[in-house]
Amino acid sequence: MSKKNLPIKIIDSHTGGEPTRMVYAGFPELTGQTVADKMQDFRSNYDHLRRGIILEPRGNDVMVGALLCQPSNDKAVTGVIFFNNTGYLGMCGHGTIGVIISLAYQGKIQVGEHWIETPVGMVKAVLDEDHKVSVINVPSYRYQTNIPLTVPDLGLIHGDIAWGGNWFFLVEDHNQKIEHTNVKHLTNVCTNIKKSLQINGITGKDGQEIDHIELFAPSLSGANSKSFVLCPGEAYDRSPCGTGTSAKIACLAADNKLAPGDTWQQESVIGSVFEASYSVDDNSDIIPTIRGTAAVCSESTLIFNENDPFCYGIVVI
């Protein structure tokens, strides 16, 4: 297939300030049985398109892409592969909300329950009459608790390692001010935490990289907590982070600080809020539900012309 003048159809939205770029047409057909298989084909053969879709001049480091693809499970309305400026995500909570709102904008789905297939499993989303979306996430759990870590310019901290669809290191004893005016410093702090985890060989289950760092502090707006989340690629999450909030819910459940069905309000560093709760399934797994909304910002066609020297993004090495 020629790469020249390849048109790709997109819809841009934001969920609590965090952008999602849904790719719904024009992308080469991916091979593989499951969405996880298709993600491997994407990574191996079309990573140049990931860069072109997400990086400048068409995108930015904050944006998360959501490629719609054929699901392997018949009850899924679509498969979705999430990706960002550095690679691929197993699951994305804010991105799922953005996809559901974008599909509703297109008239492809109506109010009610909808399943999507992600690389890490099936996720149910409920679109309500009030334009809010409840995402019933993959099973989430705390892997390890109260892990000591010495971090340059920060000292000794402690954190929990938890899975919410991605791996997180969750920290409360950081003594940092979680405010939008402080994001540059918070980014540096979280980058140092991530480097210290790598240096000390601290990982998620089966050696999987902990690629998200999450700091928590009391909220001054009435929410239960305020957070700063650093995502892969050193971009901070403008939303409260769906998978990060799921990881937090798993930790609260493990500590018996939140009962099934009770609501936890998680505020982001810019003040947007997700409502979260959980149920316990027949396997005693924690199943988080994240509720929020998104707004469609634009719909357009991306043109890839190889005469353009930055056709596949501005890559800084």
ZAMARMI-474363 format. One record per residue (C-alpha): x, y, z; residue in three letters; residue number from 1. Coordinates in steps of 0.02 Angstrom, whole numbers, always signed. Example, Ala and Ser with C-alpha at 12.3 -4.5 7.8 and 13.67 -1.06 7.14 Angstrom:
# residues 2
<<+615, -225, +390>, "Ala", 1>
<<+684, -53, +357>, "Ser", 2>
***
This chain:
# residues 317
<<+0, +0, +0>, "Met", 1>
<<+68, +172, -47>, "Ser", 2>
<<+100, +289, +96>, "Lys", 3>
<<+79, +444, -12>, "Lys", 4>
<<-68, +561, +20>, "Asn", 5>
<<-144, +439, +143>, "Leu", 6>
<<-303, +519, +214>, "Pro", 7>
<<-349, +472, +393>, "Ile", 8>
<<-515, +526, +469>, "Lys", 9>
<<-515, +584, +649>, "Ile", 10>
<<-626, +659, +784>, "Ile", 11>
<<-542, +756, +925>, "Asp", 12>
<<-618, +770, +1097>, "Ser", 13>
<<-563, +808, +1273>, "His", 14>
<<-609, +722, +1436>, "Thr", 15>
<<-585, +836, +1585>, "Gly", 16>
<<-456, +931, +1484>, "Gly", 17>
<<-361, +778, +1420>, "Glu", 18>
<<-370, +759, +1230>, "Pro", 19>
<<-417, +602, +1134>, "Thr", 20>
<<-395, +585, +946>, "Arg", 21>
<<-510, +447, +882>, "Met", 22>
<<-454, +373, +715>, "Val", 23>
<<-607, +298, +630>, "Tyr", 24>
<<-566, +282, +445>, "Ala", 25>
<<-421, +277, +323>, "Gly", 26>
<<-299, +178, +429>, "Phe", 27>
<<-225, +21, +349>, "Pro", 28>
<<-315, -139, +399>, "Glu", 29>
<<-223, -226, +539>, "Leu", 30>
<<-192, -413, +546>, "Thr", 31>
<<-221, -523, +697>, "Gly", 32>
<<-364, -611, +784>, "Gln", 33>
<<-381, -506, +941>, "Thr", 34>
<<-358, -321, +972>, "Val", 35>
<<-199, -365, +1066>, "Ala", 36>
<<-136, -451, +908>, "Asp", 37>
<<-183, -301, +803>, "Lys", 38>
<<-87, -187, +921>, "Met", 39>
<<+69, -289, +886>, "Gln", 40>
<<+42, -267, +699>, "Asp", 41>
<<+18, -80, +727>, "Phe", 42>
<<+180, -71, +826>, "Arg", 43>
<<+280, -177, +704>, "Ser", 44>
<<+220, -108, +537>, "Asn", 45>
<<+134, +60, +560>, "Tyr", 46>
<<+224, +148, +701>, "Asp", 47>
<<+264, +289, +579>, "His", 48>
<<+77, +326, +574>, "Leu", 49>
<<+70, +331, +764>, "Arg", 50>
<<+204, +465, +759>, "Arg", 51>
<<+120, +559, +618>, "Gly", 52>
<<-50, +559, +703>, "Ile", 53>
<<+9, +608, +877>, "Ile", 54>
<<+169, +709, +861>, "Leu", 55>
<<+187, +887, +801>, "Glu", 56>
<<+146, +965, +680>, "Pro", 57>
<<-25, +876, +681>, "Arg", 58>
<<-33, +833, +865>, "Gly", 59>
<<+59, +860, +1029>, "Asn", 60>
<<+138, +764, +1172>, "Asp", 61>
<<-20, +771, +1278>, "Val", 62>
<<-136, +689, +1152>, "Met", 63>
<<-190, +507, +1162>, "Val", 64>
<<-240, +418, +1003>, "Gly", 65>
<<-381, +291, +993>, "Ala", 66>
<<-381, +184, +837>, "Leu", 67>
<<-546, +96, +803>, "Leu", 68>
<<-524, -80, +735>, "Cys", 69>
<<-620, -242, +710>, "Gln", 70>
<<-650, -331, +877>, "Pro", 71>
<<-635, -519, +901>, "Ser", 72>
<<-779, -522, +1026>, "Asn", 73>
<<-950, -509, +944>, "Asp", 74>
<<-1027, -409, +1086>, "Lys", 75>
<<-901, -267, +1065>, "Ala", 76>
<<-960, -116, +966>, "Val", 77>
<<-779, -89, +916>, "Thr", 78>
<<-600, -131, +957>, "Gly", 79>
<<-489, +12, +1016>, "Val", 80>
<<-299, +28, +1019>, "Ile", 81>
<<-238, +174, +1125>, "Phe", 82>
<<-72, +256, +1087>, "Phe", 83>
<<+26, +412, +1131>, "Asn", 84>
<<+186, +507, +1092>, "Asn", 85>
<<+300, +365, +1147>, "Thr", 86>
<<+205, +204, +1112>, "Gly", 87>
<<+50, +104, +1156>, "Tyr", 88>
<<-68, +92, +1305>, "Leu", 89>
<<-159, -64, +1363>, "Gly", 90>
<<-309, +38, +1418>, "Met", 91>
<<-355, +221, +1436>, "Cys", 92>
<<-501, +278, +1544>, "Gly", 93>
<<-515, +457, +1483>, "His", 94>
<<-489, +393, +1305>, "Gly", 95>
<<-633, +269, +1324>, "Thr", 96>
<<-748, +409, +1379>, "Ile", 97>
<<-689, +512, +1230>, "Gly", 98>
<<-721, +367, +1110>, "Val", 99>
<<-898, +338, +1176>, "Ile", 100>
<<-942, +523, +1163>, "Ile", 101>
<<-867, +532, +988>, "Ser", 102>
<<-962, +378, +929>, "Leu", 103>
<<-1122, +455, +998>, "Ala", 104>
<<-1082, +617, +906>, "Tyr", 105>
<<-1069, +516, +745>, "Gln", 106>
<<-1237, +435, +781>, "Gly", 107>
<<-1158, +261, +787>, "Lys", 108>
<<-1216, +224, +965>, "Ile", 109>
<<-1360, +280, +1075>, "Gln", 110>
<<-1391, +296, +1261>, "Val", 111>
<<-1360, +129, +1347>, "Gly", 112>
<<-1226, -4, +1374>, "Glu", 113>
<<-1084, -31, +1252>, "His", 114>
<<-933, -146, +1253>, "Trp", 115>
<<-764, -107, +1179>, "Ile", 116>
<<-620, -228, +1159>, "Glu", 117>
<<-449, -163, +1214>, "Thr", 118>
<<-279, -249, +1210>, "Pro", 119>
<<-300, -293, +1395>, "Val", 120>
<<-479, -353, +1388>, "Gly", 121>
<<-662, -308, +1368>, "Met", 122>
<<-722, -144, +1443>, "Val", 123>
<<-904, -94, +1466>, "Lys", 124>
<<-959, +87, +1449>, "Ala", 125>
<<-1130, +157, +1489>, "Val", 126>
<<-1186, +316, +1401>, "Leu", 127>
<<-1317, +408, +1505>, "Asp", 128>
<<-1449, +535, +1455>, "Glu", 129>
<<-1348, +673, +1541>, "Asp", 130>
<<-1203, +644, +1418>, "His", 131>
<<-1096, +564, +1553>, "Lys", 132>
<<-1007, +399, +1527>, "Val", 133>
<<-976, +263, +1657>, "Ser", 134>
<<-828, +153, +1612>, "Val", 135>
<<-829, -18, +1696>, "Ile", 136>
<<-644, -53, +1688>, "Asn", 137>
<<-540, -211, +1684>, "Val", 138>
<<-507, -296, +1853>, "Pro", 139>
<<-387, -189, +1954>, "Ser", 140>
<<-277, -233, +2101>, "Tyr", 141>
<<-138, -177, +2216>, "Arg", 142>
<<+18, -277, +2181>, "Tyr", 143>
<<+131, -212, +2320>, "Gln", 144>
<<+110, -85, +2460>, "Thr", 145>
<<+218, +41, +2554>, "Asn", 146>
<<+372, +16, +2445>, "Ile", 147>
<<+517, +126, +2507>, "Pro", 148>
<<+608, +225, +2374>, "Leu", 149>
<<+746, +354, +2388>, "Thr", 150>
<<+729, +488, +2255>, "Val", 151>
<<+855, +626, +2211>, "Pro", 152>
<<+800, +798, +2275>, "Asp", 153>
<<+652, +716, +2362>, "Leu", 154>
<<+723, +593, +2487>, "Gly", 155>
<<+637, +439, +2554>, "Leu", 156>
<<+459, +411, +2497>, "Ile", 157>
<<+340, +263, +2499>, "His", 158>
<<+220, +206, +2365>, "Gly", 159>
<<+98, +72, +2313>, "Asp", 160>
<<+112, -23, +2149>, "Ile", 161>
<<-59, -52, +2071>, "Ala", 162>
<<-137, -106, +1907>, "Trp", 163>
<<-287, -12, +1836>, "Gly", 164>
<<-261, -56, +1653>, "Gly", 165>
<<-85, +17, +1660>, "Asn", 166>
<<+47, +5, +1797>, "Trp", 167>
<<+54, +145, +1926>, "Phe", 168>
<<+165, +196, +2071>, "Phe", 169>
<<+51, +291, +2191>, "Leu", 170>
<<+130, +410, +2317>, "Val", 171>
<<+58, +516, +2458>, "Glu", 172>
<<+210, +562, +2565>, "Asp", 173>
<<+293, +674, +2435>, "His", 174>
<<+266, +845, +2518>, "Asn", 175>
<<+231, +930, +2351>, "Gln", 176>
<<+99, +1060, +2309>, "Lys", 177>
<<-20, +986, +2180>, "Ile", 178>
<<-75, +1140, +2085>, "Glu", 179>
<<-81, +1183, +1900>, "His", 180>
<<+46, +1321, +1930>, "Thr", 181>
<<+168, +1189, +1991>, "Asn", 182>
<<+158, +1063, +1849>, "Val", 183>
<<+336, +1089, +1785>, "Lys", 184>
<<+408, +1049, +1956>, "His", 185>
<<+288, +903, +1981>, "Leu", 186>
<<+340, +834, +1811>, "Thr", 187>
<<+522, +837, +1865>, "Asn", 188>
<<+480, +754, +2031>, "Val", 189>
<<+383, +614, +1946>, "Cys", 190>
<<+519, +591, +1815>, "Thr", 191>
<<+646, +567, +1955>, "Asn", 192>
<<+530, +443, +2041>, "Ile", 193>
<<+513, +343, +1881>, "Lys", 194>
<<+702, +341, +1854>, "Lys", 195>
<<+728, +284, +2033>, "Ser", 196>
<<+605, +141, +2008>, "Leu", 197>
<<+703, +86, +1855>, "Gln", 198>
<<+872, +101, +1940>, "Ile", 199>
<<+812, -4, +2087>, "Asn", 200>
<<+729, -135, +1977>, "Gly", 201>
<<+556, -102, +2047>, "Ile", 202>
<<+422, -160, +1925>, "Thr", 203>
<<+244, -219, +1910>, "Gly", 204>
<<+197, -402, +1901>, "Lys", 205>
<<+309, -512, +1793>, "Asp", 206>
<<+436, -373, +1773>, "Gly", 207>
<<+318, -256, +1680>, "Gln", 208>
<<+372, -75, +1678>, "Glu", 209>
<<+285, +48, +1794>, "Ile", 210>
<<+258, +186, +1666>, "Asp", 211>
<<+136, +299, +1762>, "His", 212>
<<+176, +397, +1921>, "Ile", 213>
<<+33, +465, +2026>, "Glu", 214>
<<+46, +590, +2169>, "Leu", 215>
<<-99, +621, +2287>, "Phe", 216>
<<-144, +764, +2405>, "Ala", 217>
<<-301, +830, +2491>, "Pro", 218>
<<-426, +921, +2381>, "Ser", 219>
<<-479, +1097, +2427>, "Leu", 220>
<<-636, +1090, +2318>, "Ser", 221>
<<-733, +956, +2410>, "Gly", 222>
<<-671, +803, +2313>, "Ala", 223>
<<-597, +657, +2409>, "Asn", 224>
<<-424, +681, +2336>, "Ser", 225>
<<-323, +781, +2211>, "Lys", 226>
<<-193, +699, +2099>, "Ser", 227>
<<-53, +732, +1977>, "Phe", 228>
<<-20, +593, +1852>, "Val", 229>
<<+134, +583, +1742>, "Leu", 230>
<<+105, +474, +1589>, "Cys", 231>
<<+233, +391, +1475>, "Pro", 232>
<<+323, +521, +1372>, "Gly", 233>
<<+331, +641, +1521>, "Glu", 234>
<<+163, +721, +1483>, "Ala", 235>
<<+48, +751, +1631>, "Tyr", 236>
<<-134, +699, +1627>, "Asp", 237>
<<-255, +846, +1626>, "Arg", 238>
<<-396, +730, +1679>, "Ser", 239>
<<-397, +634, +1844>, "Pro", 240>
<<-340, +482, +1739>, "Cys", 241>
<<-462, +338, +1723>, "Gly", 242>
<<-338, +196, +1743>, "Thr", 243>
<<-248, +292, +1881>, "Gly", 244>
<<-410, +319, +1975>, "Thr", 245>
<<-446, +133, +1952>, "Ser", 246>
<<-276, +93, +2029>, "Ala", 247>
<<-317, +211, +2173>, "Lys", 248>
<<-485, +126, +2199>, "Ile", 249>
<<-397, -43, +2207>, "Ala", 250>
<<-282, +23, +2344>, "Cys", 251>
<<-427, +99, +2442>, "Leu", 252>
<<-520, -66, +2432>, "Ala", 253>
<<-366, -163, +2489>, "Ala", 254>
<<-351, -48, +2640>, "Asp", 255>
<<-538, -61, +2679>, "Asn", 256>
<<-553, +128, +2658>, "Lys", 257>
<<-690, +120, +2526>, "Leu", 258>
<<-836, -1, +2525>, "Ala", 259>
<<-910, -75, +2365>, "Pro", 260>
<<-1034, +46, +2288>, "Gly", 261>
<<-972, +199, +2382>, "Asp", 262>
<<-919, +348, +2276>, "Thr", 263>
<<-743, +422, +2273>, "Trp", 264>
<<-719, +591, +2189>, "Gln", 265>
<<-546, +609, +2112>, "Gln", 266>
<<-494, +785, +2060>, "Glu", 267>
<<-358, +817, +1931>, "Ser", 268>
<<-219, +945, +1942>, "Val", 269>
<<-323, +1065, +1835>, "Ile", 270>
<<-483, +1039, +1936>, "Gly", 271>
<<-584, +916, +1829>, "Ser", 272>
<<-665, +773, +1925>, "Val", 273>
<<-704, +589, +1897>, "Phe", 274>
<<-826, +494, +2006>, "Glu", 275>
<<-766, +319, +2047>, "Ala", 276>
<<-835, +165, +2134>, "Ser", 277>
<<-810, -22, +2125>, "Tyr", 278>
<<-894, -190, +2136>, "Ser", 279>
<<-823, -361, +2177>, "Val", 280>
<<-851, -498, +2049>, "Asp", 281>
<<-870, -686, +2073>, "Asp", 282>
<<-681, -706, +2070>, "Asn", 283>
<<-661, -579, +2211>, "Ser", 284>
<<-584, -456, +2087>, "Asp", 285>
<<-604, -268, +2107>, "Ile", 286>
<<-701, -197, +1958>, "Ile", 287>
<<-688, -6, +1957>, "Pro", 288>
<<-816, +108, +1876>, "Thr", 289>
<<-758, +280, +1819>, "Ile", 290>
<<-887, +414, +1775>, "Arg", 291>
<<-853, +573, +1678>, "Gly", 292>
<<-892, +661, +1516>, "Thr", 293>
<<-806, +725, +1360>, "Ala", 294>
<<-833, +861, +1231>, "Ala", 295>
<<-804, +842, +1044>, "Val", 296>
<<-687, +978, +983>, "Cys", 297>
<<-665, +946, +797>, "Ser", 298>
<<-674, +821, +655>, "Glu", 299>
<<-551, +824, +512>, "Ser", 300>
<<-445, +728, +387>, "Thr", 301>
<<-259, +705, +412>, "Leu", 302>
<<-158, +707, +251>, "Ile", 303>
<<+7, +612, +243>, "Phe", 304>
<<+112, +672, +97>, "Asn", 305>
<<+289, +606, +89>, "Glu", 306>
<<+346, +768, +7>, "Asn", 307>
<<+320, +842, +180>, "Asp", 308>
<<+485, +825, +277>, "Pro", 309>
<<+383, +806, +438>, "Phe", 310>
<<+253, +689, +363>, "Cys", 311>
<<+274, +567, +507>, "Tyr", 312>
<<+299, +690, +646>, "Gly", 313>
<<+439, +792, +721>, "Ile", 314>
<<+544, +664, +811>, "Val", 315>
<<+666, +729, +942>, "Val", 316>
<<+804, +604, +978>, "Ile", 317>
***
